[in-house]
Amino acid sequence: MRVTVVGAGVIGLVTARTLEERGHEVAIVAAGQDQETTSDVAGAVWFPYRVGPPERVGAWAASTRRWLARLAAESPDAGVDVLTGYEITPTADLPWWADAVDVTRAPAPVTGAPLAWRFEAPRVEPRLFLPWLAAQLRARIERRTVTDLAAEVGDVVVNCTGLGARTLCADAELVPLLGQIAIYEPGAVDLGVSVTDDRDPDQVFYVIPRRGEVVLGGCTIPLPPGAALPAPSAAIDARIAADAARLGVRPGAPRTLRTGLRPFRPAVRLGRDPGHARVIHNYGHGGAGFTLARGCAEDVAALCAQSLMVPV
Ligand SMILES: Cc1cc2nc3c(=O)[nH]c(=O)nc-3n(C[C@H](O)[C@H](O)[C@H](O)COP(=O)(O)OP(=O)(O)OC[C@H]3O[C@@H](n4cnc5c(N)ncnc54)[C@H](O)[C@@H]3O)c2cc1C
């Protein structure tokens, strides 16, 4: 089958790779790639965050976790490593995504050592992973902005345009959630451990180590639809640094600040377009594109394989 994938962020590239593995002939069209995408800004650790629907996220996340763990073991150039993840939550209730991974209760490796949920968390380095994925593909990326999905060539067209889907599909449910990160030299941070402090729902804090640097975050601020990407805020940066100091997280010198817009929807849109049977949507992964990419791509591949498909 000939499939055109629109979008070259993590969702588009993983979808393209999965479809090529299933024997499809894939073409990719994207307005931007690598550092022009939201995917380039992500932490990016396996962690179901600001994404839905809960009844589908677990299976997508579990499948993606297995795939990332395999890449970590077999393809060091992909920039994936398996860390020990901790989530500090406001209550002792199991995380809503606990069916996707084994979690145990343990003291978090931060000052005060509050009890946290501990789990194996693959972490992706977008600057390594996105070019690695693109280089693995037989398809090359055609740089172009798509304005009409139904006009694209192929037996199937897969829409992986992230926030771009808001205008492309007139999707009012898709909104930008601002995130900001600060990248530091590693300093005294344990490069094998990631920590998310979710105790204050309005002010998430996280530490995501990479091979040669540490990402501190973050924030989750809803912006008006169509808002431009804001420059990094000094006030948010100061709050992140204060959270790090309070928890005893001691990175080295600061390197840079970055912002990104998470493509949030109450539920990832994954399914056939009701008006165009050839078009399959796969967008709206919020704060969890790296956490769900492979599971969602497998569902797209299953839809491609079906001869009779149901509109969503
Ligand atoms: C600060 C921050 C931290 C994050 N941390 C994590 C994390 O730790 N773990 C995690 O799993 N997720 C994380 N995320 C979320 C993750 O980054 C997103 O869910 C993911 O990047 C979305 O990927 P995407 O491919 O859908 O979108 P994008 O990466 O934005 O890619 C969209 C693609 O579509 C193209 N496009 C758009 N419109 C058109 C058009 N009309 N025609 C042609 N091409 C078009 C774009 O050019 C681009 O190639 C984080 C996000 C932010 C901002």
The ligand as a Tripos MOL2 file, in Angstrom:
@<TRIPOS>MOLECULE
LIG
   53    58     1     0     0
SMALL
NO_CHARGES

@<TRIPOS>ATOM
      1 C1          8.8190   21.3560   27.1860 C.3       1 LIG1
      2 C2          8.2490   20.0470   26.6990 C.ar      1 LIG1
      3 C3          8.6580   18.8660   27.3210 C.ar      1 LIG1
      4 C4          8.1210   17.6430   26.8740 C.ar      1 LIG1
      5 N1          8.5540   16.4900   27.4910 N.ar      1 LIG1
      6 C5          8.0590   15.2950   27.0740 C.ar      1 LIG1
      7 C6          8.5060   14.0920   27.6760 C.ar      1 LIG1
      8 O1          9.3590   14.0970   28.5920 O.2       1 LIG1
      9 N2          7.9930   12.9150   27.2230 N.ar      1 LIG1
     10 C7          7.0640   12.8690   26.2180 C.ar      1 LIG1
     11 O2          6.6200   11.7750   25.8620 O.2       1 LIG1
     12 N3          6.6290   14.0110   25.6240 N.ar      1 LIG1
     13 C8          7.0950   15.2100   26.0330 C.ar      1 LIG1
     14 N4          6.6320   16.3710   25.4570 N.ar      1 LIG1
     15 C9          5.5370   16.2840   24.4700 C.3       1 LIG1
     16 C10         6.0500   15.9620   23.0760 C.3       1 LIG1
     17 O3          7.0880   16.8450   22.7360 O.3       1 LIG1
     18 C11         4.9080   16.0820   22.0550 C.3       1 LIG1
     19 O4          3.8170   15.2730   22.4480 O.3       1 LIG1
     20 C12         5.3790   15.6110   20.6840 C.3       1 LIG1
     21 O5          6.5590   16.2750   20.3260 O.3       1 LIG1
     22 C13         4.3260   15.8200   19.6110 C.3       1 LIG1
     23 O6          4.8800   15.3090   18.4380 O.3       1 LIG1
     24 P1          4.2250   15.5420   17.0190 P.3       1 LIG1
     25 O7          5.0460   14.7810   16.0410 O.co2     1 LIG1
     26 O8          2.7620   15.2890   17.0940 O.co2     1 LIG1
     27 O9          4.3540   17.1340   16.7750 O.3       1 LIG1
     28 P2          5.5930   17.9940   16.2270 P.3       1 LIG1
     29 O10         6.8750   17.5440   16.8120 O.co2     1 LIG1
     30 O11         5.2240   19.4220   16.4100 O.co2     1 LIG1
     31 O12         5.6380   17.6660   14.6720 O.3       1 LIG1
     32 C14         4.6100   18.1100   13.8120 C.3       1 LIG1
     33 C15         5.0830   17.9350   12.3930 C.3       1 LIG1
     34 O13         4.0270   18.2710   11.5070 O.3       1 LIG1
     35 C16         4.4860   19.2490   10.5800 C.3       1 LIG1
     36 N5          3.3270   20.0210   10.1370 N.ar      1 LIG1
     37 C17         2.4430   20.7290   10.8840 C.ar      1 LIG1
     38 N6          1.4860   21.2560   10.0960 N.ar      1 LIG1
     39 C18         1.7810   20.8690    8.8280 C.ar      1 LIG1
     40 C19         1.1800   21.0770    7.5520 C.ar      1 LIG1
     41 N7          0.0600   21.7990    7.4150 N.pl3     1 LIG1
     42 N8          1.7800   20.5460    6.4480 N.ar      1 LIG1
     43 C20         2.9030   19.8100    6.5690 C.ar      1 LIG1
     44 N9          3.5130   19.5700    7.7440 N.ar      1 LIG1
     45 C21         2.9640   20.0900    8.8480 C.ar      1 LIG1
     46 C22         5.5260   20.0270   11.3410 C.3       1 LIG1
     47 O14         6.3630   20.7580   10.4510 O.3       1 LIG1
     48 C23         6.2480   18.8650   12.0200 C.3       1 LIG1
     49 O15         7.1100   18.2160   11.1200 O.3       1 LIG1
     50 C24         7.1590   17.6070   25.8340 C.ar      1 LIG1
     51 C25         6.7890   18.7920   25.2010 C.ar      1 LIG1
     52 C26         7.3220   19.9970   25.6250 C.ar      1 LIG1
     53 C27         6.9060   21.2570   24.9210 C.3       1 LIG1
@<TRIPOS>BOND
     1     1     2 1
     2     2     3 ar
     3     2    52 ar
     4     3     4 ar
     5     4     5 ar
     6     4    50 ar
     7     5     6 ar
     8     6     7 ar
     9     6    13 1
    10     7     8 2
    11     7     9 ar
    12     9    10 ar
    13    10    11 2
    14    10    12 ar
    15    12    13 ar
    16    13    14 ar
    17    14    15 1
    18    14    50 ar
    19    15    16 1
    20    16    17 1
    21    16    18 1
    22    18    19 1
    23    18    20 1
    24    20    21 1
    25    20    22 1
    26    22    23 1
    27    23    24 1
    28    24    25 2
    29    24    26 1
    30    24    27 1
    31    27    28 1
    32    28    29 2
    33    28    30 1
    34    28    31 1
    35    31    32 1
    36    32    33 1
    37    33    34 1
    38    33    48 1
    39    34    35 1
    40    35    36 1
    41    35    46 1
    42    36    37 ar
    43    36    45 ar
    44    37    38 ar
    45    38    39 ar
    46    39    40 ar
    47    39    45 ar
    48    40    41 1
    49    40    42 ar
    50    42    43 ar
    51    43    44 ar
    52    44    45 ar
    53    46    47 1
    54    46    48 1
    55    48    49 1
    56    50    51 ar
    57    51    52 ar
    58    52    53 1
@<TRIPOS>SUBSTRUCTURE
     1 LIG1         1 GROUP 0 **** ****
